[in-house]
Amino acid sequence: MKKPESPCARCTERTLRCHGRCERYMAFQQQNRAYNRLVAANTGQENRVKYSKSRLNRMYK
């Protein structure tokens, strides 16, 4: 999954405090939260695997 890009960067309708009303931004927020949950879940798994491998290496040196 690719990191979602904020629609605000090239928005021609951008105004002060428009995030609360903008449907494109709200959709972006949902996609970004899903992306962050996916990254957090995978990062935790990678760290556990790395720790396990390093622990085994230390045990059987």
C-alpha positions as CSV (number, residue, x, y, z in Angstrom):
1,M,0.0,0.0,0.0
2,K,1.3,3.4,-1.0
3,K,1.2,6.3,1.6
4,P,-1.7,8.5,0.8
5,E,-1.0,12.0,-0.4
6,S,-2.8,15.0,1.2
7,P,-5.3,16.6,-1.2
8,C,-4.5,20.0,0.3
9,A,-1.1,20.4,-1.5
10,R,-2.6,21.5,-4.8
11,C,-6.2,22.4,-3.7
12,T,-7.6,25.6,-5.3
13,E,-10.5,25.7,-2.8
14,R,-8.3,25.7,0.3
15,T,-9.3,28.2,3.0
16,L,-8.6,28.7,6.7
17,R,-10.0,25.8,8.8
18,C,-11.4,23.9,5.7
19,H,-10.3,20.5,7.0
20,G,-13.5,20.1,9.1
21,R,-15.7,20.4,6.0
22,C,-13.6,19.1,3.1
23,E,-14.8,15.6,2.0
24,R,-11.5,15.0,0.1
25,Y,-9.6,15.7,3.3
26,M,-11.8,13.4,5.4
27,A,-11.4,10.6,2.9
28,F,-7.6,11.2,3.0
29,Q,-7.7,11.0,6.8
30,Q,-9.4,7.6,6.8
31,Q,-6.9,6.3,4.2
32,N,-4.0,7.7,6.2
33,R,-5.2,6.1,9.4
34,A,-5.5,2.8,7.7
35,Y,-2.0,3.1,6.2
36,N,-0.6,4.1,9.7
37,R,-2.3,1.0,11.3
38,L,-0.8,-1.2,8.6
39,V,2.7,0.2,9.0
40,A,2.5,-0.1,12.8
41,A,1.3,-3.7,12.6
42,N,4.1,-4.6,10.2
43,T,6.8,-2.7,12.0
44,G,6.0,-4.6,15.2
45,Q,6.2,-7.9,13.4
46,E,9.6,-7.0,11.9
47,N,11.0,-5.9,15.2
48,R,9.9,-9.2,16.8
49,V,11.5,-11.2,14.1
50,K,14.8,-9.2,14.3
51,Y,14.8,-9.6,18.1
52,S,14.2,-13.3,17.9
53,K,17.0,-13.8,15.3
54,S,19.5,-11.8,17.3
55,R,18.6,-13.6,20.5
56,L,19.1,-17.0,18.8
57,N,22.5,-15.8,17.4
58,R,23.6,-14.7,20.9
59,M,22.4,-18.1,22.4
60,Y,24.2,-20.3,19.9
61,K,27.5,-18.4,19.4
